[in-house]
Amino acid sequence: MSQTGAAIAENSYAATGSVWDVIRQEAADLASREPTLRSLLASQIIDARSDAEGLANILVARLSVAQIETGDLLALFLDVLTRHAAILSTTEADLIAVRTRDPACITYLHALLNLKGFHALQTHRIAHALWTEGRSEIASWLSNLASLVFGPDIHPAARIGAAIMLDHGSGIVIGETAVIEDEVSILQNVTLGGTGKETGDRHPKIRHGVMIGAGAKILGNIEVGAFSKVAAGSVVVKPVPPHCTVAGVPATVVRIHRADEIPAETMDQNI
């Protein structure tokens, strides 16, 4: 940091005290409100003997994936799934979607046990339920953990429908205000992102039956119309009409579909 930048930072923190002191107070407050995170916050931040130890604890814990009691996490998940029964029916629709669309998935059990895209999506559903209840801190923590373990980076506020397949899952990014309707298939390395530092509603809206090919980037508060297809590697910065295929950088319409075609189900990668 430059001397000017350091001076600005020093002055901005002087009025409120050390940032680390504020962090310790925030950790204590969160621990009092979220029992699931209490022992983790105590071991990593609250009981740290120095600022350096606190920072080291956080980085090492992230690089070691997670340090939390399995029983505490299980209790949290069971509580959410019990109070939000609709999640299980949505999960069942997701299992059916994966089983019918992925030729490598020969049983429902295979999807349940082995597919990280499916695991990430179900973890998101729990995190989203927590987010809607106003428990943003633990929802964000859970989303970050899911990203570290499974790969997809899904903001807990993102709204995702039923019968969704995140094929492979690796590299998928879904922003805070994104909306994904039912019966959508998304392949690896897809981004549903913003276009910069704008605030508010700034992420894509993916309508029913859409398929998004590997490596596609859809940027901004734009709509991808129902039953359309985004070809692999495309960059979409303008709205996509329903029932068409878009391809290219920037993406343009290259084909109009039949009315009965559902790209998310056919999974046809051809343009």
Backbone hydrogen bonds, N-H to C=O, Kabsch-Sander energy under -0.5 kcal/mol:
donor,donor_aa,acceptor,acceptor_aa,energy
6,A,2,S,-2.8
7,A,3,Q,-2.4
8,I,4,T,-2.3
9,A,5,G,-2.5
10,E,6,A,-2.7
11,N,7,A,-2.6
12,S,8,I,-2.4
13,Y,9,A,-1.7
14,A,10,E,-1.3
15,A,11,N,-0.7
16,T,13,Y,-0.8
17,G,13,Y,-1.2
22,V,18,S,-2.1
23,I,19,V,-2.6
24,R,20,W,-2.3
25,Q,21,D,-2.0
26,E,22,V,-2.7
27,A,23,I,-2.7
28,A,24,R,-2.2
29,D,25,Q,-2.3
30,L,26,E,-2.6
31,A,27,A,-2.6
32,S,28,A,-1.5
33,R,29,D,-0.9
33,R,30,L,-0.7
34,E,30,L,-2.4
37,L,34,E,-1.3
38,R,34,E,-0.5
38,R,35,P,-1.0
39,S,35,P,-0.5
41,L,37,L,-2.8
42,A,38,R,-2.3
43,S,39,S,-2.4
44,Q,40,L,-2.2
45,I,41,L,-2.4
46,I,41,L,-2.3
47,D,42,A,-2.6
48,A,45,I,-1.1
54,G,50,S,-2.0
55,L,51,D,-2.5
56,A,52,A,-2.6
57,N,53,E,-2.7
58,I,54,G,-2.0
59,L,55,L,-2.3
60,V,56,A,-2.7
61,A,57,N,-2.3
62,R,58,I,-2.2
63,L,59,L,-2.4
64,S,60,V,-1.5
65,V,62,R,-1.5
66,A,64,S,-1.6
73,L,69,E,-2.0
74,L,70,T,-2.7
75,A,71,G,-2.3
76,L,72,D,-2.0
77,F,73,L,-2.4
78,L,74,L,-2.7
79,D,75,A,-2.1
80,V,76,L,-2.2
81,L,77,F,-2.8
82,T,78,L,-2.0
83,R,79,D,-2.0
84,H,80,V,-2.0
87,I,84,H,-1.9
88,L,85,A,-1.0
89,S,85,A,-0.9
90,T,86,A,-2.0
91,T,87,I,-2.5
92,E,88,L,-2.1
93,A,89,S,-1.7
94,D,90,T,-2.0
95,L,91,T,-2.4
96,I,92,E,-2.1
97,A,93,A,-2.2
98,V,94,D,-2.5
99,R,95,L,-2.6
100,T,96,I,-2.2
101,R,97,A,-1.9
102,D,98,V,-2.3
105,C,102,D,-1.8
106,I,104,A,-0.8
111,A,107,T,-1.3
112,L,108,Y,-2.4
113,L,109,L,-2.6
114,N,110,H,-2.5
115,L,111,A,-1.2
116,K,114,N,-0.8
119,H,115,L,-2.1
120,A,116,K,-2.8
121,L,117,G,-2.0
122,Q,118,F,-2.2
123,T,119,H,-2.2
124,H,120,A,-2.2
125,R,121,L,-1.9
126,I,122,Q,-1.5
127,A,123,T,-2.5
128,H,124,H,-3.4
129,A,125,R,-1.7
130,L,126,I,-1.9
131,W,127,A,-2.4
132,T,128,H,-2.6
133,E,129,A,-0.9
134,G,131,W,-1.9
135,R,130,L,-2.4
136,S,134,G,-1.1
139,A,135,R,-1.8
140,S,136,S,-2.4
141,W,137,E,-2.3
142,L,138,I,-2.4
143,S,139,A,-2.1
144,N,140,S,-2.4
145,L,141,W,-2.3
146,A,142,L,-2.5
147,S,143,S,-2.1
148,L,144,N,-2.3
149,V,145,L,-2.3
150,F,146,A,-3.2
151,G,146,A,-0.8
151,G,147,S,-1.0
153,D,172,I,-3.3
154,I,152,P,-0.7
155,H,153,D,-0.5
155,H,174,I,-2.4
158,A,155,H,-1.6
159,R,178,A,-2.1
160,I,158,A,-0.6
161,G,180,I,-2.6
163,A,90,T,-0.7
165,M,184,V,-2.1
167,D,165,M,-0.8
167,D,186,I,-2.1
169,G,167,D,-2.3
172,I,169,G,-1.7
173,V,190,V,-2.6
174,I,153,D,-2.6
175,G,192,L,-2.3
178,A,175,G,-1.4
179,V,204,P,-1.9
180,I,159,R,-3.0
181,E,206,I,-3.0
183,E,162,A,-2.6
185,S,210,V,-2.2
186,I,165,M,-3.0
187,L,212,I,-2.2
189,N,170,S,-2.7
190,V,187,L,-0.7
191,T,216,A,-2.0
192,L,173,V,-3.0
193,G,191,T,-0.6
193,G,218,I,-1.8
202,R,200,G,-0.9
205,K,222,I,-2.6
206,I,179,V,-3.5
206,I,204,P,-0.5
207,R,205,K,-0.7
207,R,224,V,-2.3
209,G,182,D,-1.8
210,V,207,R,-1.3
211,M,228,S,-1.7
212,I,185,S,-2.5
213,G,211,M,-0.5
213,G,230,V,-3.1
215,G,188,Q,-2.4
216,A,213,G,-1.8
217,K,234,S,-2.8
218,I,191,T,-3.0
219,L,217,K,-0.5
219,L,236,V,-2.7
220,G,193,G,-2.8
222,I,220,G,-2.2
224,V,205,K,-2.7
225,G,223,E,-0.7
225,G,240,V,-2.6
227,F,208,H,-2.9
228,S,225,G,-1.1
229,K,244,C,-2.6
230,V,211,M,-2.5
231,A,229,K,-0.6
231,A,246,V,-2.8
233,G,214,A,-1.7
234,S,231,A,-1.8
235,V,248,G,-2.1
236,V,217,K,-3.5
236,V,234,S,-0.5
237,V,235,V,-0.6
240,V,223,E,-3.1
243,H,226,A,-2.4
245,T,255,R,-2.6
246,V,229,K,-2.6
247,A,252,T,-2.1
251,A,235,V,-2.7
252,T,247,A,-2.2
254,V,245,T,-3.0
255,R,245,T,-1.2
257,H,243,H,-2.4
261,E,258,R,-1.4
264,A,209,G,-1.8
265,E,262,I,-1.7
266,T,262,I,-2.2
267,M,263,P,-2.5
269,Q,267,M,-0.6
